[in-house]
């Protein structure tokens, strides 16, 4: 399912409307973030059913608790932080209830990726990484700087604003603009491969 991207102001408006019970706004937030949250969770586990369950549970809980949810300055941050907490709780619970002795030897044999699969995955990762680095290099200078500070230096938006001598909204604009440009570049790369 393709996801839609809205401007931050639109997302905040959807958030406010969703908290008032607007099903359309809720659906817009879901469509906008379901794939982003899935990709984010995929960094932590390859358990696709677990990821899907966590995302489903998150949106069910959001709807159930919509009347008690507060304001947010970033729907993306709120949803990503929420899904990460939920996923980590599930992974920790799985780890406590499962040890290597509990898993039959056949499982490890059947489900352990082959050396060839591992090599293919590494090649795909290297190629994607190369394309991403190239796309980052082609960003406008200010967007590239904001991306570096945010994702490589792990600075928060206030720190980035202070460092770049700009306001918070400009940081959001630079980051979202950069992510939009990177997405377009990566999509073009996948088409031309």
Biotite code that builds the C-alpha atoms (Angstrom):
import biotite.structure as struc

atoms = struc.array([
    struc.Atom([0.000, 0.000, 0.000], chain_id="A", res_id=1, res_name="UNK", atom_name="CA", element="C"),
    struc.Atom([1.442, 3.353, -1.002], chain_id="A", res_id=2, res_name="UNK", atom_name="CA", element="C"),
    struc.Atom([1.584, 5.858, 1.773], chain_id="A", res_id=3, res_name="UNK", atom_name="CA", element="C"),
    struc.Atom([0.708, 9.506, 1.514], chain_id="A", res_id=4, res_name="UNK", atom_name="CA", element="C"),
    struc.Atom([2.810, 12.324, 2.859], chain_id="A", res_id=5, res_name="UNK", atom_name="CA", element="C"),
    struc.Atom([1.248, 15.408, 4.271], chain_id="A", res_id=6, res_name="UNK", atom_name="CA", element="C"),
    struc.Atom([2.752, 18.679, 5.380], chain_id="A", res_id=7, res_name="UNK", atom_name="CA", element="C"),
    struc.Atom([3.449, 18.909, 9.086], chain_id="A", res_id=8, res_name="UNK", atom_name="CA", element="C"),
    struc.Atom([0.619, 21.402, 9.587], chain_id="A", res_id=9, res_name="UNK", atom_name="CA", element="C"),
    struc.Atom([-1.800, 18.990, 7.889], chain_id="A", res_id=10, res_name="UNK", atom_name="CA", element="C"),
    struc.Atom([-0.606, 16.112, 10.051], chain_id="A", res_id=11, res_name="UNK", atom_name="CA", element="C"),
    struc.Atom([-1.052, 18.155, 13.212], chain_id="A", res_id=12, res_name="UNK", atom_name="CA", element="C"),
    struc.Atom([-4.547, 19.085, 12.042], chain_id="A", res_id=13, res_name="UNK", atom_name="CA", element="C"),
    struc.Atom([-5.298, 15.395, 11.338], chain_id="A", res_id=14, res_name="UNK", atom_name="CA", element="C"),
    struc.Atom([-3.964, 14.572, 14.811], chain_id="A", res_id=15, res_name="UNK", atom_name="CA", element="C"),
    struc.Atom([-6.300, 17.110, 16.435], chain_id="A", res_id=16, res_name="UNK", atom_name="CA", element="C"),
    struc.Atom([-9.294, 15.939, 14.367], chain_id="A", res_id=17, res_name="UNK", atom_name="CA", element="C"),
    struc.Atom([-8.514, 12.276, 15.052], chain_id="A", res_id=18, res_name="UNK", atom_name="CA", element="C"),
    struc.Atom([-8.427, 12.969, 18.799], chain_id="A", res_id=19, res_name="UNK", atom_name="CA", element="C"),
    struc.Atom([-11.958, 14.386, 18.417], chain_id="A", res_id=20, res_name="UNK", atom_name="CA", element="C"),
    struc.Atom([-13.114, 11.127, 16.788], chain_id="A", res_id=21, res_name="UNK", atom_name="CA", element="C"),
    struc.Atom([-12.726, 11.952, 13.089], chain_id="A", res_id=22, res_name="UNK", atom_name="CA", element="C"),
    struc.Atom([-12.326, 8.584, 11.338], chain_id="A", res_id=23, res_name="UNK", atom_name="CA", element="C"),
    struc.Atom([-11.116, 10.175, 8.082], chain_id="A", res_id=24, res_name="UNK", atom_name="CA", element="C"),
    struc.Atom([-8.254, 11.948, 9.888], chain_id="A", res_id=25, res_name="UNK", atom_name="CA", element="C"),
    struc.Atom([-7.396, 8.693, 11.657], chain_id="A", res_id=26, res_name="UNK", atom_name="CA", element="C"),
    struc.Atom([-7.314, 6.844, 8.315], chain_id="A", res_id=27, res_name="UNK", atom_name="CA", element="C"),
    struc.Atom([-5.104, 9.564, 6.803], chain_id="A", res_id=28, res_name="UNK", atom_name="CA", element="C"),
    struc.Atom([-2.597, 9.231, 9.645], chain_id="A", res_id=29, res_name="UNK", atom_name="CA", element="C"),
    struc.Atom([-2.634, 5.460, 9.271], chain_id="A", res_id=30, res_name="UNK", atom_name="CA", element="C"),
    struc.Atom([-2.073, 5.554, 5.506], chain_id="A", res_id=31, res_name="UNK", atom_name="CA", element="C"),
    struc.Atom([0.627, 8.164, 5.904], chain_id="A", res_id=32, res_name="UNK", atom_name="CA", element="C"),
    struc.Atom([2.604, 6.225, 8.503], chain_id="A", res_id=33, res_name="UNK", atom_name="CA", element="C"),
    struc.Atom([1.959, 2.503, 8.182], chain_id="A", res_id=34, res_name="UNK", atom_name="CA", element="C"),
    struc.Atom([4.843, 1.917, 5.748], chain_id="A", res_id=35, res_name="UNK", atom_name="CA", element="C"),
    struc.Atom([7.188, 4.318, 7.533], chain_id="A", res_id=36, res_name="UNK", atom_name="CA", element="C"),
    struc.Atom([6.566, 2.538, 10.841], chain_id="A", res_id=37, res_name="UNK", atom_name="CA", element="C"),
    struc.Atom([7.019, -0.849, 9.168], chain_id="A", res_id=38, res_name="UNK", atom_name="CA", element="C"),
    struc.Atom([10.361, 0.183, 7.673], chain_id="A", res_id=39, res_name="UNK", atom_name="CA", element="C"),
    struc.Atom([11.463, 1.654, 10.994], chain_id="A", res_id=40, res_name="UNK", atom_name="CA", element="C"),
    struc.Atom([10.577, -1.527, 12.907], chain_id="A", res_id=41, res_name="UNK", atom_name="CA", element="C"),
    struc.Atom([12.387, -3.618, 10.291], chain_id="A", res_id=42, res_name="UNK", atom_name="CA", element="C"),
    struc.Atom([15.627, -2.161, 11.624], chain_id="A", res_id=43, res_name="UNK", atom_name="CA", element="C"),
    struc.Atom([15.046, -3.974, 14.914], chain_id="A", res_id=44, res_name="UNK", atom_name="CA", element="C"),
    struc.Atom([13.643, -7.347, 13.850], chain_id="A", res_id=45, res_name="UNK", atom_name="CA", element="C"),
    struc.Atom([12.985, -9.466, 10.779], chain_id="A", res_id=46, res_name="UNK", atom_name="CA", element="C"),
    struc.Atom([9.806, -10.851, 12.388], chain_id="A", res_id=47, res_name="UNK", atom_name="CA", element="C"),
    struc.Atom([7.313, -9.405, 9.880], chain_id="A", res_id=48, res_name="UNK", atom_name="CA", element="C"),
    struc.Atom([4.179, -10.745, 11.611], chain_id="A", res_id=49, res_name="UNK", atom_name="CA", element="C"),
    struc.Atom([5.328, -9.208, 14.899], chain_id="A", res_id=50, res_name="UNK", atom_name="CA", element="C"),
    struc.Atom([5.931, -5.844, 13.221], chain_id="A", res_id=51, res_name="UNK", atom_name="CA", element="C"),
    struc.Atom([2.487, -5.923, 11.607], chain_id="A", res_id=52, res_name="UNK", atom_name="CA", element="C"),
    struc.Atom([0.873, -6.916, 14.927], chain_id="A", res_id=53, res_name="UNK", atom_name="CA", element="C"),
    struc.Atom([2.626, -4.094, 16.774], chain_id="A", res_id=54, res_name="UNK", atom_name="CA", element="C"),
    struc.Atom([1.557, -1.500, 14.202], chain_id="A", res_id=55, res_name="UNK", atom_name="CA", element="C"),
    struc.Atom([-2.005, -2.829, 14.266], chain_id="A", res_id=56, res_name="UNK", atom_name="CA", element="C"),
    struc.Atom([-2.046, -2.794, 18.078], chain_id="A", res_id=57, res_name="UNK", atom_name="CA", element="C"),
    struc.Atom([-0.634, 0.743, 18.156], chain_id="A", res_id=58, res_name="UNK", atom_name="CA", element="C"),
    struc.Atom([-3.363, 2.126, 15.901], chain_id="A", res_id=59, res_name="UNK", atom_name="CA", element="C"),
    struc.Atom([-6.087, 0.219, 17.760], chain_id="A", res_id=60, res_name="UNK", atom_name="CA", element="C"),
    struc.Atom([-4.813, 1.639, 21.056], chain_id="A", res_id=61, res_name="UNK", atom_name="CA", element="C"),
    struc.Atom([-4.577, 5.128, 19.581], chain_id="A", res_id=62, res_name="UNK", atom_name="CA", element="C"),
    struc.Atom([-8.212, 4.965, 18.514], chain_id="A", res_id=63, res_name="UNK", atom_name="CA", element="C"),
    struc.Atom([-9.360, 3.558, 21.867], chain_id="A", res_id=64, res_name="UNK", atom_name="CA", element="C"),
    struc.Atom([-7.421, 6.212, 23.800], chain_id="A", res_id=65, res_name="UNK", atom_name="CA", element="C"),
    struc.Atom([-7.952, 9.134, 21.399], chain_id="A", res_id=66, res_name="UNK", atom_name="CA", element="C"),
    struc.Atom([-9.852, 11.172, 23.998], chain_id="A", res_id=67, res_name="UNK", atom_name="CA", element="C"),
    struc.Atom([-6.944, 11.079, 26.440], chain_id="A", res_id=68, res_name="UNK", atom_name="CA", element="C"),
    struc.Atom([-4.107, 11.727, 23.968], chain_id="A", res_id=69, res_name="UNK", atom_name="CA", element="C"),
    struc.Atom([-2.341, 15.061, 24.234], chain_id="A", res_id=70, res_name="UNK", atom_name="CA", element="C"),
    struc.Atom([-1.030, 17.527, 21.700], chain_id="A", res_id=71, res_name="UNK", atom_name="CA", element="C"),
    struc.Atom([2.176, 16.752, 19.858], chain_id="A", res_id=72, res_name="UNK", atom_name="CA", element="C"),
    struc.Atom([4.595, 18.912, 17.931], chain_id="A", res_id=73, res_name="UNK", atom_name="CA", element="C"),
    struc.Atom([5.562, 15.993, 15.671], chain_id="A", res_id=74, res_name="UNK", atom_name="CA", element="C"),
    struc.Atom([3.173, 13.205, 14.721], chain_id="A", res_id=75, res_name="UNK", atom_name="CA", element="C"),
    struc.Atom([6.127, 11.329, 13.192], chain_id="A", res_id=76, res_name="UNK", atom_name="CA", element="C"),
    struc.Atom([8.173, 11.459, 16.406], chain_id="A", res_id=77, res_name="UNK", atom_name="CA", element="C"),
    struc.Atom([5.159, 10.471, 18.524], chain_id="A", res_id=78, res_name="UNK", atom_name="CA", element="C"),
    struc.Atom([4.288, 7.475, 16.342], chain_id="A", res_id=79, res_name="UNK", atom_name="CA", element="C"),
    struc.Atom([7.894, 6.334, 15.902], chain_id="A", res_id=80, res_name="UNK", atom_name="CA", element="C"),
    struc.Atom([8.594, 6.586, 19.635], chain_id="A", res_id=81, res_name="UNK", atom_name="CA", element="C"),
    struc.Atom([5.344, 4.745, 20.415], chain_id="A", res_id=82, res_name="UNK", atom_name="CA", element="C"),
    struc.Atom([5.970, 1.910, 17.957], chain_id="A", res_id=83, res_name="UNK", atom_name="CA", element="C"),
    struc.Atom([9.554, 1.501, 19.122], chain_id="A", res_id=84, res_name="UNK", atom_name="CA", element="C"),
    struc.Atom([8.447, 1.197, 22.775], chain_id="A", res_id=85, res_name="UNK", atom_name="CA", element="C"),
    struc.Atom([5.786, -1.338, 21.822], chain_id="A", res_id=86, res_name="UNK", atom_name="CA", element="C"),
    struc.Atom([8.138, -3.393, 19.635], chain_id="A", res_id=87, res_name="UNK", atom_name="CA", element="C"),
    struc.Atom([10.927, -3.396, 22.231], chain_id="A", res_id=88, res_name="UNK", atom_name="CA", element="C"),
    struc.Atom([8.464, -4.582, 24.900], chain_id="A", res_id=89, res_name="UNK", atom_name="CA", element="C"),
    struc.Atom([7.387, -7.465, 22.647], chain_id="A", res_id=90, res_name="UNK", atom_name="CA", element="C"),
    struc.Atom([10.960, -8.387, 21.730], chain_id="A", res_id=91, res_name="UNK", atom_name="CA", element="C"),
    struc.Atom([12.043, -8.326, 25.386], chain_id="A", res_id=92, res_name="UNK", atom_name="CA", element="C"),
    struc.Atom([9.065, -10.493, 26.351], chain_id="A", res_id=93, res_name="UNK", atom_name="CA", element="C"),
    struc.Atom([9.907, -12.963, 23.575], chain_id="A", res_id=94, res_name="UNK", atom_name="CA", element="C"),
    struc.Atom([13.517, -13.090, 24.691], chain_id="A", res_id=95, res_name="UNK", atom_name="CA", element="C"),
    struc.Atom([12.523, -13.821, 28.298], chain_id="A", res_id=96, res_name="UNK", atom_name="CA", element="C"),
    struc.Atom([10.221, -16.656, 27.243], chain_id="A", res_id=97, res_name="UNK", atom_name="CA", element="C"),
    struc.Atom([12.538, -18.151, 24.662], chain_id="A", res_id=98, res_name="UNK", atom_name="CA", element="C"),
    struc.Atom([16.004, -19.511, 25.051], chain_id="A", res_id=99, res_name="UNK", atom_name="CA", element="C"),
    struc.Atom([18.066, -21.441, 22.544], chain_id="A", res_id=100, res_name="UNK", atom_name="CA", element="C"),
    struc.Atom([17.226, -24.647, 24.396], chain_id="A", res_id=101, res_name="UNK", atom_name="CA", element="C"),
    struc.Atom([13.496, -24.041, 23.814], chain_id="A", res_id=102, res_name="UNK", atom_name="CA", element="C"),
    struc.Atom([13.891, -23.909, 20.038], chain_id="A", res_id=103, res_name="UNK", atom_name="CA", element="C"),
    struc.Atom([14.248, -27.233, 18.255], chain_id="A", res_id=104, res_name="UNK", atom_name="CA", element="C"),
    struc.Atom([17.499, -27.750, 16.356], chain_id="A", res_id=105, res_name="UNK", atom_name="CA", element="C"),
    struc.Atom([15.485, -28.263, 13.150], chain_id="A", res_id=106, res_name="UNK", atom_name="CA", element="C"),
    struc.Atom([14.186, -24.693, 13.416], chain_id="A", res_id=107, res_name="UNK", atom_name="CA", element="C"),
    struc.Atom([17.671, -23.229, 13.364], chain_id="A", res_id=108, res_name="UNK", atom_name="CA", element="C"),
    struc.Atom([18.635, -25.431, 10.445], chain_id="A", res_id=109, res_name="UNK", atom_name="CA", element="C"),
    struc.Atom([15.566, -24.616, 8.367], chain_id="A", res_id=110, res_name="UNK", atom_name="CA", element="C"),
    struc.Atom([15.342, -20.911, 9.145], chain_id="A", res_id=111, res_name="UNK", atom_name="CA", element="C"),
    struc.Atom([18.993, -19.907, 9.240], chain_id="A", res_id=112, res_name="UNK", atom_name="CA", element="C"),
    struc.Atom([19.742, -18.033, 6.018], chain_id="A", res_id=113, res_name="UNK", atom_name="CA", element="C"),
    struc.Atom([22.161, -19.753, 3.689], chain_id="A", res_id=114, res_name="UNK", atom_name="CA", element="C"),
    struc.Atom([25.585, -18.298, 2.978], chain_id="A", res_id=115, res_name="UNK", atom_name="CA", element="C"),
    struc.Atom([24.353, -17.388, -0.507], chain_id="A", res_id=116, res_name="UNK", atom_name="CA", element="C"),
    struc.Atom([21.322, -15.528, 0.925], chain_id="A", res_id=117, res_name="UNK", atom_name="CA", element="C"),
    struc.Atom([23.635, -13.703, 3.316], chain_id="A", res_id=118, res_name="UNK", atom_name="CA", element="C"),
    struc.Atom([25.936, -12.651, 0.451], chain_id="A", res_id=119, res_name="UNK", atom_name="CA", element="C"),
    struc.Atom([22.968, -11.457, -1.644], chain_id="A", res_id=120, res_name="UNK", atom_name="CA", element="C"),
    struc.Atom([21.651, -9.455, 1.322], chain_id="A", res_id=121, res_name="UNK", atom_name="CA", element="C"),
    struc.Atom([25.076, -7.859, 1.823], chain_id="A", res_id=122, res_name="UNK", atom_name="CA", element="C"),
    struc.Atom([25.290, -6.945, -1.871], chain_id="A", res_id=123, res_name="UNK", atom_name="CA", element="C"),
    struc.Atom([21.794, -5.422, -1.789], chain_id="A", res_id=124, res_name="UNK", atom_name="CA", element="C"),
    struc.Atom([22.689, -3.506, 1.371], chain_id="A", res_id=125, res_name="UNK", atom_name="CA", element="C"),
    struc.Atom([25.938, -2.214, -0.159], chain_id="A", res_id=126, res_name="UNK", atom_name="CA", element="C"),
    struc.Atom([24.138, -1.131, -3.329], chain_id="A", res_id=127, res_name="UNK", atom_name="CA", element="C"),
    struc.Atom([21.376, 0.617, -1.395], chain_id="A", res_id=128, res_name="UNK", atom_name="CA", element="C"),
    struc.Atom([23.958, 2.260, 0.867], chain_id="A", res_id=129, res_name="UNK", atom_name="CA", element="C"),
    struc.Atom([25.901, 3.482, -2.162], chain_id="A", res_id=130, res_name="UNK", atom_name="CA", element="C"),
    struc.Atom([22.744, 4.966, -3.719], chain_id="A", res_id=131, res_name="UNK", atom_name="CA", element="C"),
    struc.Atom([21.750, 6.573, -0.424], chain_id="A", res_id=132, res_name="UNK", atom_name="CA", element="C"),
    struc.Atom([25.173, 8.159, 0.044], chain_id="A", res_id=133, res_name="UNK", atom_name="CA", element="C"),
    struc.Atom([25.045, 9.450, -3.517], chain_id="A", res_id=134, res_name="UNK", atom_name="CA", element="C"),
    struc.Atom([21.543, 10.865, -2.954], chain_id="A", res_id=135, res_name="UNK", atom_name="CA", element="C"),
    struc.Atom([22.656, 12.549, 0.296], chain_id="A", res_id=136, res_name="UNK", atom_name="CA", element="C"),
    struc.Atom([25.654, 14.051, -1.499], chain_id="A", res_id=137, res_name="UNK", atom_name="CA", element="C"),
    struc.Atom([23.274, 15.554, -4.103], chain_id="A", res_id=138, res_name="UNK", atom_name="CA", element="C"),
    struc.Atom([21.079, 17.280, -1.507], chain_id="A", res_id=139, res_name="UNK", atom_name="CA", element="C"),
    struc.Atom([21.261, 21.061, -1.196], chain_id="A", res_id=140, res_name="UNK", atom_name="CA", element="C"),
    struc.Atom([23.940, 22.075, 1.312], chain_id="A", res_id=141, res_name="UNK", atom_name="CA", element="C"),
    struc.Atom([21.572, 23.089, 4.149], chain_id="A", res_id=142, res_name="UNK", atom_name="CA", element="C"),
    struc.Atom([19.464, 19.940, 3.785], chain_id="A", res_id=143, res_name="UNK", atom_name="CA", element="C"),
    struc.Atom([22.605, 17.799, 3.764], chain_id="A", res_id=144, res_name="UNK", atom_name="CA", element="C"),
    struc.Atom([23.839, 19.518, 6.931], chain_id="A", res_id=145, res_name="UNK", atom_name="CA", element="C"),
    struc.Atom([20.483, 19.026, 8.693], chain_id="A", res_id=146, res_name="UNK", atom_name="CA", element="C"),
    struc.Atom([20.399, 15.332, 7.711], chain_id="A", res_id=147, res_name="UNK", atom_name="CA", element="C"),
    struc.Atom([23.951, 14.837, 8.954], chain_id="A", res_id=148, res_name="UNK", atom_name="CA", element="C"),
    struc.Atom([23.231, 16.486, 12.307], chain_id="A", res_id=149, res_name="UNK", atom_name="CA", element="C"),
    struc.Atom([19.930, 14.648, 12.750], chain_id="A", res_id=150, res_name="UNK", atom_name="CA", element="C"),
    struc.Atom([20.777, 11.137, 11.601], chain_id="A", res_id=151, res_name="UNK", atom_name="CA", element="C"),
    struc.Atom([24.541, 10.865, 11.904], chain_id="A", res_id=152, res_name="UNK", atom_name="CA", element="C"),
    struc.Atom([25.126, 13.027, 14.966], chain_id="A", res_id=153, res_name="UNK", atom_name="CA", element="C"),
    struc.Atom([21.768, 12.190, 16.633], chain_id="A", res_id=154, res_name="UNK", atom_name="CA", element="C"),
    struc.Atom([21.093, 15.800, 17.578], chain_id="A", res_id=155, res_name="UNK", atom_name="CA", element="C"),
    struc.Atom([17.559, 16.809, 18.431], chain_id="A", res_id=156, res_name="UNK", atom_name="CA", element="C"),
    struc.Atom([15.777, 19.538, 16.496], chain_id="A", res_id=157, res_name="UNK", atom_name="CA", element="C"),
    struc.Atom([16.470, 22.218, 19.114], chain_id="A", res_id=158, res_name="UNK", atom_name="CA", element="C"),
    struc.Atom([20.183, 21.424, 19.023], chain_id="A", res_id=159, res_name="UNK", atom_name="CA", element="C"),
    struc.Atom([20.157, 21.501, 15.223], chain_id="A", res_id=160, res_name="UNK", atom_name="CA", element="C"),
    struc.Atom([18.342, 24.849, 15.252], chain_id="A", res_id=161, res_name="UNK", atom_name="CA", element="C"),
    struc.Atom([20.908, 26.288, 17.661], chain_id="A", res_id=162, res_name="UNK", atom_name="CA", element="C"),
    struc.Atom([23.847, 24.919, 15.695], chain_id="A", res_id=163, res_name="UNK", atom_name="CA", element="C"),
    struc.Atom([22.545, 26.051, 12.303], chain_id="A", res_id=164, res_name="UNK", atom_name="CA", element="C"),
    struc.Atom([21.258, 29.368, 13.706], chain_id="A", res_id=165, res_name="UNK", atom_name="CA", element="C"),
    struc.Atom([17.740, 28.800, 12.395], chain_id="A", res_id=166, res_name="UNK", atom_name="CA", element="C"),
    struc.Atom([14.335, 28.317, 14.016], chain_id="A", res_id=167, res_name="UNK", atom_name="CA", element="C"),
    struc.Atom([12.739, 24.956, 14.782], chain_id="A", res_id=168, res_name="UNK", atom_name="CA", element="C"),
    struc.Atom([10.262, 25.181, 11.896], chain_id="A", res_id=169, res_name="UNK", atom_name="CA", element="C"),
    struc.Atom([13.182, 25.642, 9.491], chain_id="A", res_id=170, res_name="UNK", atom_name="CA", element="C"),
    struc.Atom([14.776, 22.484, 10.891], chain_id="A", res_id=171, res_name="UNK", atom_name="CA", element="C"),
    struc.Atom([11.546, 20.553, 10.269], chain_id="A", res_id=172, res_name="UNK", atom_name="CA", element="C"),
    struc.Atom([11.339, 22.019, 6.762], chain_id="A", res_id=173, res_name="UNK", atom_name="CA", element="C"),
    struc.Atom([14.946, 21.117, 5.967], chain_id="A", res_id=174, res_name="UNK", atom_name="CA", element="C"),
    struc.Atom([14.617, 17.554, 7.308], chain_id="A", res_id=175, res_name="UNK", atom_name="CA", element="C"),
    struc.Atom([11.288, 16.863, 5.624], chain_id="A", res_id=176, res_name="UNK", atom_name="CA", element="C"),
    struc.Atom([12.512, 18.445, 2.393], chain_id="A", res_id=177, res_name="UNK", atom_name="CA", element="C"),
    struc.Atom([15.669, 16.334, 2.513], chain_id="A", res_id=178, res_name="UNK", atom_name="CA", element="C"),
    struc.Atom([13.711, 13.148, 3.203], chain_id="A", res_id=179, res_name="UNK", atom_name="CA", element="C"),
    struc.Atom([11.395, 13.950, 0.298], chain_id="A", res_id=180, res_name="UNK", atom_name="CA", element="C"),
    struc.Atom([14.363, 14.519, -2.010], chain_id="A", res_id=181, res_name="UNK", atom_name="CA", element="C"),
    struc.Atom([16.057, 11.322, -0.803], chain_id="A", res_id=182, res_name="UNK", atom_name="CA", element="C"),
    struc.Atom([12.883, 9.334, -1.338], chain_id="A", res_id=183, res_name="UNK", atom_name="CA", element="C"),
    struc.Atom([12.609, 10.636, -4.924], chain_id="A", res_id=184, res_name="UNK", atom_name="CA", element="C"),
    struc.Atom([16.285, 9.906, -5.605], chain_id="A", res_id=185, res_name="UNK", atom_name="CA", element="C"),
    struc.Atom([16.078, 6.399, -4.152], chain_id="A", res_id=186, res_name="UNK", atom_name="CA", element="C"),
    struc.Atom([12.898, 5.690, -6.143], chain_id="A", res_id=187, res_name="UNK", atom_name="CA", element="C"),
    struc.Atom([14.670, 6.831, -9.326], chain_id="A", res_id=188, res_name="UNK", atom_name="CA", element="C"),
    struc.Atom([17.652, 4.610, -8.501], chain_id="A", res_id=189, res_name="UNK", atom_name="CA", element="C"),
    struc.Atom([15.416, 1.564, -8.020], chain_id="A", res_id=190, res_name="UNK", atom_name="CA", element="C"),
    struc.Atom([13.751, 2.222, -11.378], chain_id="A", res_id=191, res_name="UNK", atom_name="CA", element="C"),
    struc.Atom([17.070, 2.567, -13.216], chain_id="A", res_id=192, res_name="UNK", atom_name="CA", element="C"),
    struc.Atom([18.685, -0.548, -11.716], chain_id="A", res_id=193, res_name="UNK", atom_name="CA", element="C"),
])
